[in-house]
Amino acid sequence: MKGTSARLAAELAAVLLSTVPAPPASAQADAPAPNPIAAENALPGDSGWQLRQRAGAGVLEGYASATSVNHGEAIDVHLRASAAHTVRWRLYRMGWYGGAGGRLVASGGPVDVGPQPTPAPTALGLVECAWPVSFTVQTGPGWTSGVYVAAITRDDGPQTYVVFVVRADERRGAAVFQSSVTTWQAYNAWGGKSLYSGGPAREVSFDRPYLEGNGAGQYFRWEHPFVEWAESRGLDLTYATNVDLDRDPALLAGQRLFLSVGHDEYWSRPARAALEGAIDSGVSAAFLSANSVYWQIRLEASRTSGAPRRTLVCYKGSPDDPLRGTPLETVQWRDAPVSEPENALLGVMYSAWLLADAPFVVTNASHWI
């Protein structure tokens, strides 16, 4: 989704958010808190998040220890460089900020970094790093929920990103923006393996850098334009990832709206069940995305550290899936033995990729959209 179609989708989200009533009182855990997004975006922005000298493969790269943390918690960043160097880092919250696109919230360094191994793929194609922690970001309890990007600069100039979400788990009565990190990881070919490339893997790890987006995965490609647009209009958002939805279905309790934006293809059964349960309780949902809820996945522990939900498993219907024949078999949601097509949730089914960058033309201006 890009260009005019992305802008139209954003306008649709605004209509939904402005017209969807709050959930019934029985579904609300707390009274809605004041909208923090407008206040956040009134703060001075900083365009320094834009990389000036993008690091080549292996020159400087890293990953975060989690896809998200609640504000007030700490998150580790693991880095490597092609030779011994120091780096400095600047952490930005992504938003509108008068068009700057981000706000500087923390910085640090110099930090020593150096070479680290690229693990050989396992028999299932898993490439999982176990690099040491380079630095830790201690988030503040007052930090506004959002997508946070660390711009990391080597002492001789090359730069890379590390991306994660900061949640505000206490927020209710808002629109939950889901960052679709499972799909980013499914397409991530770092180390030569993804669910598509290198002789497709059956398992991929979050413990490795994103090859795409200079380390930011698919965030800038699919999600950032909507984040800028929505925050420029002060929409009351709180942020999470689909790994969070797998972990804690209560994140959607008492919310007004669930938002899927861009490319949201890979879903676990707990995440889908969480959304379906939230819809049943009165939460609305808007899928401003395509090819959504297409493959069922399982989120399992790291094969090295045992940390939960760090391994994404998807055999894509292969007979060697150890859970073959069960509701957890990793096939397309529409296929047996799962047989829960995405149109049961979305109202439509994905058919094909449409390579068209053209405007949508309004033919019925009285339609509710």
Short mmCIF file of the C-alpha atoms (twelve columns), coordinates in Angstrom:
data_MODEL
# 
_entry.id   MODEL 
# 
loop_
_atom_site.group_PDB 
_atom_site.id 
_atom_site.type_symbol 
_atom_site.label_atom_id 
_atom_site.label_alt_id 
_atom_site.label_comp_id 
_atom_site.label_asym_id 
_atom_site.label_seq_id 
_atom_site.Cartn_x 
_atom_site.Cartn_y 
_atom_site.Cartn_z 
_atom_site.pdbx_PDB_model_num 
ATOM 1   C CA . MET A 1   0.000   0.000   0.000  1 
ATOM 2   C CA . LYS A 2   1.637   3.243   -1.029 1 
ATOM 3   C CA . GLY A 3   1.034   6.613   -2.607 1 
ATOM 4   C CA . THR A 4   -2.583  7.621   -3.044 1 
ATOM 5   C CA . SER A 5   -3.924  4.288   -1.834 1 
ATOM 6   C CA . ALA A 6   -2.071  4.652   1.486  1 
ATOM 7   C CA . ARG A 7   -3.504  8.121   1.975  1 
ATOM 8   C CA . LEU A 8   -7.011  6.907   1.202  1 
ATOM 9   C CA . ALA A 9   -6.615  4.062   3.690  1 
ATOM 10  C CA . ALA A 10  -5.526  6.561   6.315  1 
ATOM 11  C CA . GLU A 11  -8.589  8.707   5.661  1 
ATOM 12  C CA . LEU A 12  -10.735 5.605   6.128  1 
ATOM 13  C CA . ALA A 13  -9.091  4.948   9.475  1 
ATOM 14  C CA . ALA A 14  -9.919  8.460   10.601 1 
ATOM 15  C CA . VAL A 15  -13.567 7.965   9.707  1 
ATOM 16  C CA . LEU A 16  -13.686 4.699   11.613 1 
ATOM 17  C CA . LEU A 17  -11.962 6.109   14.666 1 
ATOM 18  C CA . SER A 18  -14.206 9.160   14.767 1 
ATOM 19  C CA . THR A 19  -17.443 7.199   14.381 1 
ATOM 20  C CA . VAL A 20  -16.782 3.993   16.319 1 
ATOM 21  C CA . PRO A 21  -18.312 4.237   19.799 1 
ATOM 22  C CA . ALA A 22  -16.384 3.271   22.871 1 
ATOM 23  C CA . PRO A 23  -16.860 -0.368  23.961 1 
ATOM 24  C CA . PRO A 24  -19.671 -1.187  26.346 1 
ATOM 25  C CA . ALA A 25  -18.987 -0.331  29.965 1 
ATOM 26  C CA . SER A 26  -18.619 -4.034  30.729 1 
ATOM 27  C CA . ALA A 27  -15.675 -4.203  28.314 1 
ATOM 28  C CA . GLN A 28  -13.863 -1.179  29.732 1 
ATOM 29  C CA . ALA A 29  -11.287 -1.804  32.432 1 
ATOM 30  C CA . ASP A 30  -10.786 1.907   33.181 1 
ATOM 31  C CA . ALA A 31  -12.127 5.253   32.021 1 
ATOM 32  C CA . PRO A 32  -10.238 6.480   28.950 1 
ATOM 33  C CA . ALA A 33  -7.163  8.521   29.819 1 
ATOM 34  C CA . PRO A 34  -6.424  11.803  28.024 1 
ATOM 35  C CA . ASN A 35  -5.037  11.334  24.524 1 
ATOM 36  C CA . PRO A 36  -1.235  11.522  24.785 1 
ATOM 37  C CA . ILE A 37  -0.602  11.659  21.013 1 
ATOM 38  C CA . ALA A 38  -1.513  15.308  20.504 1 
ATOM 39  C CA . ALA A 39  0.648   16.383  23.448 1 
ATOM 40  C CA . GLU A 40  3.543   14.222  22.240 1 
ATOM 41  C CA . ASN A 41  3.464   15.675  18.743 1 
ATOM 42  C CA . ALA A 42  3.459   19.219  20.080 1 
ATOM 43  C CA . LEU A 43  7.030   18.604  21.270 1 
ATOM 44  C CA . PRO A 44  9.962   19.659  19.046 1 
ATOM 45  C CA . GLY A 45  10.785  17.123  16.324 1 
ATOM 46  C CA . ASP A 46  14.173  16.105  14.971 1 
ATOM 47  C CA . SER A 47  14.882  14.731  11.497 1 
ATOM 48  C CA . GLY A 48  18.209  13.278  12.655 1 
ATOM 49  C CA . TRP A 49  16.706  9.795   12.513 1 
ATOM 50  C CA . GLN A 50  17.305  9.809   8.754  1 
ATOM 51  C CA . LEU A 51  20.541  7.995   7.945  1 
ATOM 52  C CA . ARG A 52  23.223  9.978   6.150  1 
ATOM 53  C CA . GLN A 53  25.584  7.071   5.404  1 
ATOM 54  C CA . ARG A 54  23.905  3.673   5.288  1 
ATOM 55  C CA . ALA A 55  26.070  0.792   6.427  1 
ATOM 56  C CA . GLY A 56  26.607  -2.029  3.974  1 
ATOM 57  C CA . ALA A 57  25.944  -5.650  4.850  1 
ATOM 58  C CA . GLY A 58  28.161  -6.741  7.718  1 
ATOM 59  C CA . VAL A 59  29.634  -3.264  8.254  1 
ATOM 60  C CA . LEU A 60  27.356  -2.378  11.178 1 
ATOM 61  C CA . GLU A 61  24.140  -4.173  12.152 1 
ATOM 62  C CA . GLY A 62  22.156  -5.190  15.197 1 
ATOM 63  C CA . TYR A 63  18.904  -6.342  16.756 1 
ATOM 64  C CA . ALA A 64  16.851  -5.735  19.893 1 
ATOM 65  C CA . SER A 65  16.259  -8.337  22.589 1 
ATOM 66  C CA . ALA A 66  12.471  -7.993  22.236 1 
ATOM 67  C CA . THR A 67  10.004  -6.713  19.679 1 
ATOM 68  C CA . SER A 68  8.485   -4.433  22.335 1 
ATOM 69  C CA . VAL A 69  8.661   -3.359  25.965 1 
ATOM 70  C CA . ASN A 70  6.188   -1.610  28.237 1 
ATOM 71  C CA . HIS A 71  7.242   1.927   29.075 1 
ATOM 72  C CA . GLY A 72  9.460   1.901   32.148 1 
ATOM 73  C CA . GLU A 73  11.118  -1.385  31.140 1 
ATOM 74  C CA . ALA A 74  14.598  -1.911  29.683 1 
ATOM 75  C CA . ILE A 75  15.546  -3.420  26.335 1 
ATOM 76  C CA . ASP A 76  18.949  -4.683  25.171 1 
ATOM 77  C CA . VAL A 77  20.579  -3.965  21.821 1 
ATOM 78  C CA . HIS A 78  23.065  -6.403  20.269 1 
ATOM 79  C CA . LEU A 79  25.505  -5.079  17.645 1 
ATOM 80  C CA . ARG A 80  28.376  -6.171  15.482 1 
ATOM 81  C CA . ALA A 81  30.807  -4.367  13.182 1 
ATOM 82  C CA . SER A 82  33.170  -5.586  10.498 1 
ATOM 83  C CA . ALA A 83  36.147  -4.492  12.645 1 
ATOM 84  C CA . ALA A 84  36.730  -3.002  16.089 1 
ATOM 85  C CA . HIS A 85  35.059  0.403   16.345 1 
ATOM 86  C CA . THR A 86  33.040  2.554   18.697 1 
ATOM 87  C CA . VAL A 87  29.468  3.609   18.021 1 
ATOM 88  C CA . ARG A 88  27.072  6.237   19.315 1 
ATOM 89  C CA . TRP A 89  23.319  5.843   19.311 1 
ATOM 90  C CA . ARG A 90  20.355  8.191   19.203 1 
ATOM 91  C CA . LEU A 91  16.861  6.892   19.933 1 
ATOM 92  C CA . TYR A 92  13.852  8.458   18.222 1 
ATOM 93  C CA . ARG A 93  10.144  8.052   18.707 1 
ATOM 94  C CA . MET A 94  8.510   8.043   15.282 1 
ATOM 95  C CA . GLY A 95  5.501   10.291  14.657 1 
ATOM 96  C CA . TRP A 96  4.596   13.568  12.986 1 
ATOM 97  C CA . TYR A 97  6.252   16.366  15.009 1 
ATOM 98  C CA . GLY A 98  5.431   19.092  12.524 1 
ATOM 99  C CA . GLY A 99  6.771   17.030  9.630  1 
ATOM 100 C CA . ALA A 100 10.118  16.079  11.195 1 
ATOM 101 C CA . GLY A 101 8.916   12.470  11.456 1 
ATOM 102 C CA . GLY A 102 10.546  11.728  14.796 1 
ATOM 103 C CA . ARG A 103 11.639  13.076  18.176 1 
ATOM 104 C CA . LEU A 104 14.952  12.414  19.913 1 
ATOM 105 C CA . VAL A 105 14.265  10.817  23.305 1 
ATOM 106 C CA . ALA A 106 17.631  9.332   24.376 1 
ATOM 107 C CA . SER A 107 21.223  8.937   23.262 1 
ATOM 108 C CA . GLY A 108 24.404  7.214   24.358 1 
ATOM 109 C CA . GLY A 109 27.909  6.060   23.568 1 
ATOM 110 C CA . PRO A 110 30.634  5.668   22.717 1 
ATOM 111 C CA . VAL A 111 30.193  1.888   22.863 1 
ATOM 112 C CA . ASP A 112 32.794  -0.635  21.730 1 
ATOM 113 C CA . VAL A 113 31.663  -3.045  19.001 1 
ATOM 114 C CA . GLY A 114 33.483  -5.574  16.883 1 
ATOM 115 C CA . PRO A 115 33.077  -8.702  14.762 1 
ATOM 116 C CA . GLN A 116 30.519  -11.350 15.727 1 
ATOM 117 C CA . PRO A 117 29.713  -14.606 13.927 1 
ATOM 118 C CA . THR A 118 26.966  -15.232 11.404 1 
ATOM 119 C CA . PRO A 119 25.554  -18.559 12.623 1 
ATOM 120 C CA . ALA A 120 25.258  -21.427 10.178 1 
ATOM 121 C CA . PRO A 121 21.628  -22.338 9.451  1 
ATOM 122 C CA . THR A 122 20.219  -25.337 11.274 1 
ATOM 123 C CA . ALA A 123 18.602  -28.224 9.422  1 
ATOM 124 C CA . LEU A 124 15.343  -26.239 9.584  1 
ATOM 125 C CA . GLY A 125 17.021  -23.104 8.233  1 
ATOM 126 C CA . LEU A 126 17.120  -21.258 11.551 1 
ATOM 127 C CA . VAL A 127 19.759  -18.506 11.766 1 
ATOM 128 C CA . GLU A 128 19.855  -17.367 15.404 1 
ATOM 129 C CA . CYS A 129 22.474  -14.982 16.780 1 
ATOM 130 C CA . ALA A 130 23.734  -14.939 20.335 1 
ATOM 131 C CA . TRP A 131 25.760  -11.732 20.220 1 
ATOM 132 C CA . PRO A 132 26.605  -10.012 23.499 1 
ATOM 133 C CA . VAL A 133 24.643  -6.972  24.661 1 
ATOM 134 C CA . SER A 134 26.201  -3.762  23.331 1 
ATOM 135 C CA . PHE A 135 24.020  -1.337  25.290 1 
ATOM 136 C CA . THR A 136 20.724  -1.215  27.156 1 
ATOM 137 C CA . VAL A 137 17.951  1.327   26.689 1 
ATOM 138 C CA . GLN A 138 16.077  2.110   29.887 1 
ATOM 139 C CA . THR A 139 12.720  3.464   28.824 1 
ATOM 140 C CA . GLY A 140 10.926  5.929   31.067 1 
ATOM 141 C CA . PRO A 141 7.518   5.321   32.642 1 
ATOM 142 C CA . GLY A 142 6.329   8.541   31.026 1 
ATOM 143 C CA . TRP A 143 7.430   7.634   27.505 1 
ATOM 144 C CA . THR A 144 4.592   7.776   24.989 1 
ATOM 145 C CA . SER A 145 3.759   4.481   23.326 1 
ATOM 146 C CA . GLY A 146 5.019   4.286   19.757 1 
ATOM 147 C CA . VAL A 147 7.528   2.877   17.310 1 
ATOM 148 C CA . TYR A 148 11.076  3.696   18.435 1 
ATOM 149 C CA . VAL A 149 14.081  3.584   16.118 1 
ATOM 150 C CA . ALA A 150 17.693  3.682   17.297 1 
ATOM 151 C CA . ALA A 151 19.942  5.315   14.719 1 
ATOM 152 C CA . ILE A 152 23.407  3.886   15.384 1 
ATOM 153 C CA . THR A 153 26.529  5.541   13.970 1 
ATOM 154 C CA . ARG A 154 29.989  4.016   13.733 1 
ATOM 155 C CA . ASP A 155 32.943  6.277   14.502 1 
ATOM 156 C CA . ASP A 156 33.931  6.341   10.807 1 
ATOM 157 C CA . GLY A 157 30.435  7.175   9.547  1 
ATOM 158 C CA . PRO A 158 28.360  4.078   8.595  1 
ATOM 159 C CA . GLN A 159 24.890  3.959   10.176 1 
ATOM 160 C CA . THR A 160 22.152  1.400   10.808 1 
ATOM 161 C CA . TYR A 161 18.791  1.091   12.586 1 
ATOM 162 C CA . VAL A 162 17.449  -1.073  15.386 1 
ATOM 163 C CA . VAL A 163 13.661  -0.893  15.816 1 
ATOM 164 C CA . PHE A 164 11.235  -1.798  18.613 1 
ATOM 165 C CA . VAL A 165 7.855   -0.743  20.015 1 
ATOM 166 C CA . VAL A 166 7.253   0.892   23.385 1 
ATOM 167 C CA . ARG A 167 3.848   -0.068  24.772 1 
ATOM 168 C CA . ALA A 168 1.602   1.595   27.337 1 
ATOM 169 C CA . ASP A 169 -0.196  -1.440  28.705 1 
ATOM 170 C CA . GLU A 170 -2.459  0.591   30.975 1 
ATOM 171 C CA . ARG A 171 -4.020  2.556   28.094 1 
ATOM 172 C CA . ARG A 172 -7.672  1.858   27.323 1 
ATOM 173 C CA . GLY A 173 -10.277 3.420   25.071 1 
ATOM 174 C CA . ALA A 174 -7.722  4.034   22.291 1 
ATOM 175 C CA . ALA A 175 -6.915  2.660   18.845 1 
ATOM 176 C CA . VAL A 176 -4.280  -0.082  18.986 1 
ATOM 177 C CA . PHE A 177 -1.798  0.192   16.124 1 
ATOM 178 C CA . GLN A 178 -0.295  -3.257  15.548 1 
ATOM 179 C CA . SER A 179 3.207   -3.325  14.101 1 
ATOM 180 C CA . SER A 180 3.297   -6.484  11.978 1 
ATOM 181 C CA . VAL A 181 6.734   -7.754  12.981 1 
ATOM 182 C CA . THR A 182 5.984   -11.419 12.280 1 
ATOM 183 C CA . THR A 183 5.577   -10.596 8.596  1 
ATOM 184 C CA . TRP A 184 8.795   -8.556  8.632  1 
ATOM 185 C CA . GLN A 185 10.594  -11.552 10.083 1 
ATOM 186 C CA . ALA A 186 9.053   -14.028 7.648  1 
ATOM 187 C CA . TYR A 187 10.591  -12.039 4.779  1 
ATOM 188 C CA . ASN A 188 13.868  -11.293 6.578  1 
ATOM 189 C CA . ALA A 189 16.683  -12.983 4.631  1 
ATOM 190 C CA . TRP A 190 19.514  -11.965 6.966  1 
ATOM 191 C CA . GLY A 191 22.029  -14.795 7.161  1 
ATOM 192 C CA . GLY A 192 20.782  -16.189 3.846  1 
ATOM 193 C CA . LYS A 193 17.499  -17.657 5.097  1 
ATOM 194 C CA . SER A 194 13.884  -16.540 5.269  1 
ATOM 195 C CA . LEU A 195 10.565  -18.296 4.773  1 
ATOM 196 C CA . TYR A 196 11.102  -17.524 1.082  1 
ATOM 197 C CA . SER A 197 14.808  -17.512 0.263  1 
ATOM 198 C CA . GLY A 198 17.875  -19.683 0.579  1 
ATOM 199 C CA . GLY A 199 15.899  -22.915 0.327  1 
ATOM 200 C CA . PRO A 200 13.002  -21.709 2.473  1 
ATOM 201 C CA . ALA A 201 13.475  -22.036 6.214  1 
ATOM 202 C CA . ARG A 202 10.886  -23.646 8.492  1 
ATOM 203 C CA . GLU A 203 12.054  -21.554 11.444 1 
ATOM 204 C CA . VAL A 204 13.300  -17.966 11.553 1 
ATOM 205 C CA . SER A 205 14.593  -16.047 14.549 1 
ATOM 206 C CA . PHE A 206 13.989  -12.571 15.935 1 
ATOM 207 C CA . ASP A 207 17.530  -12.813 17.344 1 
ATOM 208 C CA . ARG A 208 19.144  -11.399 14.206 1 
ATOM 209 C CA . PRO A 209 19.203  -8.085  12.338 1 
ATOM 210 C CA . TYR A 210 16.637  -7.140  9.718  1 
ATOM 211 C CA . LEU A 211 18.205  -7.147  6.273  1 
ATOM 212 C CA . GLU A 212 15.483  -4.862  4.934  1 
ATOM 213 C CA . GLY A 213 15.067  -1.176  5.747  1 
ATOM 214 C CA . ASN A 214 18.669  -0.674  6.930  1 
ATOM 215 C CA . GLY A 215 17.774  -2.695  10.020 1 
ATOM 216 C CA . ALA A 216 14.222  -1.350  10.446 1 
ATOM 217 C CA . GLY A 217 12.520  -4.287  8.713  1 
ATOM 218 C CA . GLN A 218 9.378   -3.314  6.808  1 
ATOM 219 C CA . TYR A 219 8.476   -0.420  9.129  1 
ATOM 220 C CA . PHE A 220 9.390   2.438   6.800  1 
ATOM 221 C CA . ARG A 221 8.106   0.591   3.747  1 
ATOM 222 C CA . TRP A 222 4.601   -0.134  5.032  1 
ATOM 223 C CA . GLU A 223 3.799   1.552   8.341  1 
ATOM 224 C CA . HIS A 224 5.607   4.857   8.838  1 
ATOM 225 C CA . PRO A 225 3.495   6.923   6.377  1 
ATOM 226 C CA . PHE A 226 0.343   5.952   8.276  1 
ATOM 227 C CA . VAL A 227 1.979   6.673   11.645 1 
ATOM 228 C CA . GLU A 228 2.942   10.161  10.474 1 
ATOM 229 C CA . TRP A 229 -0.522  10.789  9.034  1 
ATOM 230 C CA . ALA A 230 -2.459  9.508   12.055 1 
ATOM 231 C CA . GLU A 231 -0.315  11.340  14.583 1 
ATOM 232 C CA . SER A 232 -0.482  14.567  12.556 1 
ATOM 233 C CA . ARG A 233 -4.240  14.480  13.211 1 
ATOM 234 C CA . GLY A 234 -3.930  13.608  16.883 1 
ATOM 235 C CA . LEU A 235 -5.651  10.234  16.621 1 
ATOM 236 C CA . ASP A 236 -5.640  8.515   19.985 1 
ATOM 237 C CA . LEU A 237 -3.244  5.622   19.362 1 
ATOM 238 C CA . THR A 238 -1.407  3.116   21.473 1 
ATOM 239 C CA . TYR A 239 1.116   0.709   19.952 1 
ATOM 240 C CA . ALA A 240 1.869   -3.012  20.155 1 
ATOM 241 C CA . THR A 241 3.161   -5.817  17.935 1 
ATOM 242 C CA . ASN A 242 1.490   -9.035  16.853 1 
ATOM 243 C CA . VAL A 243 3.934   -10.867 19.135 1 
ATOM 244 C CA . ASP A 244 2.287   -8.949  21.994 1 
ATOM 245 C CA . LEU A 245 -1.149  -9.993  20.801 1 
ATOM 246 C CA . ASP A 246 0.008   -13.631 20.897 1 
ATOM 247 C CA . ARG A 247 1.346   -13.128 24.422 1 
ATOM 248 C CA . ASP A 248 -1.426  -11.074 26.032 1 
ATOM 249 C CA . PRO A 249 -4.954  -10.915 24.573 1 
ATOM 250 C CA . ALA A 250 -5.889  -8.480  27.361 1 
ATOM 251 C CA . LEU A 251 -4.037  -5.752  25.460 1 
ATOM 252 C CA . LEU A 252 -7.198  -5.307  23.352 1 
ATOM 253 C CA . ALA A 253 -9.673  -5.350  26.245 1 
ATOM 254 C CA . GLY A 254 -11.565 -2.085  26.493 1 
ATOM 255 C CA . GLN A 255 -9.985  -0.559  23.399 1 
ATOM 256 C CA . ARG A 256 -11.988 1.227   20.698 1 
ATOM 257 C CA . LEU A 257 -10.240 0.061   17.552 1 
ATOM 258 C CA . PHE A 258 -7.629  -2.397  16.283 1 
ATOM 259 C CA . LEU A 259 -5.555  -1.217  13.306 1 
ATOM 260 C CA . SER A 260 -3.642  -3.436  10.895 1 
ATOM 261 C CA . VAL A 261 -1.720  -1.350  8.352  1 
ATOM 262 C CA . GLY A 262 0.277   -2.314  5.261  1 
ATOM 263 C CA . HIS A 263 1.404   -5.951  5.164  1 
ATOM 264 C CA . ASP A 264 0.076   -8.293  7.856  1 
ATOM 265 C CA . GLU A 265 0.371   -11.786 6.425  1 
ATOM 266 C CA . TYR A 266 1.610   -14.069 9.242  1 
ATOM 267 C CA . TRP A 267 -0.637  -14.675 12.262 1 
ATOM 268 C CA . SER A 268 -0.481  -17.052 15.183 1 
ATOM 269 C CA . ARG A 269 -3.597  -18.741 16.510 1 
ATOM 270 C CA . PRO A 270 -3.428  -16.953 19.919 1 
ATOM 271 C CA . ALA A 271 -3.188  -13.576 18.160 1 
ATOM 272 C CA . ARG A 272 -6.183  -14.276 15.934 1 
ATOM 273 C CA . ALA A 273 -8.194  -15.594 18.873 1 
ATOM 274 C CA . ALA A 274 -7.339  -12.454 20.843 1 
ATOM 275 C CA . LEU A 275 -8.628  -10.198 18.077 1 
ATOM 276 C CA . GLU A 276 -11.767 -12.254 17.499 1 
ATOM 277 C CA . GLY A 277 -12.496 -12.165 21.222 1 
ATOM 278 C CA . ALA A 278 -11.991 -8.411  21.325 1 
ATOM 279 C CA . ILE A 279 -14.363 -7.910  18.380 1 
ATOM 280 C CA . ASP A 280 -16.961 -10.049 20.139 1 
ATOM 281 C CA . SER A 281 -16.638 -7.764  23.185 1 
ATOM 282 C CA . GLY A 282 -17.275 -4.598  21.158 1 
ATOM 283 C CA . VAL A 283 -13.850 -3.554  19.891 1 
ATOM 284 C CA . SER A 284 -13.858 -2.495  16.225 1 
ATOM 285 C CA . ALA A 285 -11.181 -3.497  13.712 1 
ATOM 286 C CA . ALA A 286 -9.819  -1.891  10.542 1 
ATOM 287 C CA . PHE A 287 -7.542  -3.818  8.203  1 
ATOM 288 C CA . LEU A 288 -5.853  -1.157  6.077  1 
ATOM 289 C CA . SER A 289 -3.620  -3.882  4.718  1 
ATOM 290 C CA . ALA A 290 -3.541  -6.627  2.139  1 
ATOM 291 C CA . ASN A 291 -2.664  -10.352 2.167  1 
ATOM 292 C CA . SER A 292 -3.642  -10.307 5.846  1 
ATOM 293 C CA . VAL A 293 -4.160  -13.321 8.144  1 
ATOM 294 C CA . TYR A 294 -2.919  -15.575 5.347  1 
ATOM 295 C CA . TRP A 295 -0.428  -18.018 6.925  1 
ATOM 296 C CA . GLN A 296 -0.794  -19.551 10.359 1 
ATOM 297 C CA . ILE A 297 2.435   -19.515 12.364 1 
ATOM 298 C CA . ARG A 298 3.602   -20.643 15.763 1 
ATOM 299 C CA . LEU A 299 5.734   -18.459 18.033 1 
ATOM 300 C CA . GLU A 300 8.107   -20.604 20.063 1 
ATOM 301 C CA . ALA A 301 11.032  -20.048 22.407 1 
ATOM 302 C CA . SER A 302 14.554  -19.212 21.321 1 
ATOM 303 C CA . ARG A 303 16.426  -22.416 20.552 1 
ATOM 304 C CA . THR A 304 19.500  -20.970 22.299 1 
ATOM 305 C CA . SER A 305 18.393  -18.835 25.240 1 
ATOM 306 C CA . GLY A 306 14.891  -20.160 25.829 1 
ATOM 307 C CA . ALA A 307 13.434  -16.636 25.698 1 
ATOM 308 C CA . PRO A 308 9.743   -16.926 24.768 1 
ATOM 309 C CA . ARG A 309 8.375   -16.102 21.304 1 
ATOM 310 C CA . ARG A 310 11.734  -15.512 19.636 1 
ATOM 311 C CA . THR A 311 11.348  -18.266 17.017 1 
ATOM 312 C CA . LEU A 312 8.752   -18.016 14.250 1 
ATOM 313 C CA . VAL A 313 7.731   -21.440 12.914 1 
ATOM 314 C CA . CYS A 314 6.000   -21.956 9.569  1 
ATOM 315 C CA . TYR A 315 6.267   -25.183 7.540  1 
ATOM 316 C CA . LYS A 316 3.804   -23.900 4.909  1 
ATOM 317 C CA . GLY A 317 1.983   -27.199 4.625  1 
ATOM 318 C CA . SER A 318 5.054   -29.403 4.492  1 
ATOM 319 C CA . PRO A 319 4.383   -32.925 5.761  1 
ATOM 320 C CA . ASP A 320 7.315   -32.672 8.176  1 
ATOM 321 C CA . ASP A 321 5.470   -30.186 10.419 1 
ATOM 322 C CA . PRO A 322 5.516   -31.907 13.838 1 
ATOM 323 C CA . LEU A 323 1.966   -30.642 14.470 1 
ATOM 324 C CA . ARG A 324 0.640   -31.835 11.124 1 
ATOM 325 C CA . GLY A 325 -3.035  -32.734 11.239 1 
ATOM 326 C CA . THR A 326 -3.786  -30.505 14.249 1 
ATOM 327 C CA . PRO A 327 -5.361  -27.021 14.427 1 
ATOM 328 C CA . LEU A 328 -1.827  -25.638 14.928 1 
ATOM 329 C CA . GLU A 329 -0.441  -26.956 11.648 1 
ATOM 330 C CA . THR A 330 1.272   -24.098 9.829  1 
ATOM 331 C CA . VAL A 331 -0.747  -23.875 6.617  1 
ATOM 332 C CA . GLN A 332 -2.777  -21.124 5.024  1 
ATOM 333 C CA . TRP A 333 -5.666  -20.329 7.339  1 
ATOM 334 C CA . ARG A 334 -8.123  -21.326 4.611  1 
ATOM 335 C CA . ASP A 335 -6.621  -24.802 4.148  1 
ATOM 336 C CA . ALA A 336 -7.305  -28.078 5.960  1 
ATOM 337 C CA . PRO A 337 -6.908  -29.083 8.707  1 
ATOM 338 C CA . VAL A 338 -7.259  -25.467 9.957  1 
ATOM 339 C CA . SER A 339 -10.072 -24.478 7.560  1 
ATOM 340 C CA . GLU A 340 -10.588 -20.996 9.006  1 
ATOM 341 C CA . PRO A 341 -10.352 -18.747 5.939  1 
ATOM 342 C CA . GLU A 342 -9.400  -15.136 6.497  1 
ATOM 343 C CA . ASN A 343 -12.717 -13.895 5.123  1 
ATOM 344 C CA . ALA A 344 -14.383 -15.229 8.281  1 
ATOM 345 C CA . LEU A 345 -12.562 -12.387 10.031 1 
ATOM 346 C CA . LEU A 346 -11.955 -9.855  7.252  1 
ATOM 347 C CA . GLY A 347 -14.910 -10.351 4.936  1 
ATOM 348 C CA . VAL A 348 -12.569 -10.841 1.959  1 
ATOM 349 C CA . MET A 349 -9.905  -13.348 0.890  1 
ATOM 350 C CA . TYR A 350 -6.535  -12.581 -0.643 1 
ATOM 351 C CA . SER A 351 -6.157  -13.636 -4.273 1 
ATOM 352 C CA . ALA A 352 -3.164  -11.989 -5.963 1 
ATOM 353 C CA . TRP A 353 -0.667  -9.168  -5.864 1 
ATOM 354 C CA . LEU A 354 -1.938  -6.155  -7.825 1 
ATOM 355 C CA . LEU A 355 0.934   -4.027  -9.128 1 
ATOM 356 C CA . ALA A 356 -0.998  -0.820  -9.629 1 
ATOM 357 C CA . ASP A 357 -0.028  2.601   -8.338 1 
ATOM 358 C CA . ALA A 358 -3.075  4.614   -9.311 1 
ATOM 359 C CA . PRO A 359 -5.657  6.777   -7.575 1 
ATOM 360 C CA . PHE A 360 -8.968  5.492   -6.307 1 
ATOM 361 C CA . VAL A 361 -11.842 7.401   -7.946 1 
ATOM 362 C CA . VAL A 362 -14.947 8.201   -5.888 1 
ATOM 363 C CA . THR A 363 -18.071 7.299   -7.846 1 
ATOM 364 C CA . ASN A 364 -20.568 7.517   -4.970 1 
ATOM 365 C CA . ALA A 365 -19.813 10.458  -2.700 1 
ATOM 366 C CA . SER A 366 -22.787 9.614   -0.469 1 
ATOM 367 C CA . HIS A 367 -21.291 6.252   0.596  1 
ATOM 368 C CA . TRP A 368 -20.404 6.078   4.279  1 
ATOM 369 C CA . ILE A 369 -16.689 5.595   3.533  1 
# 
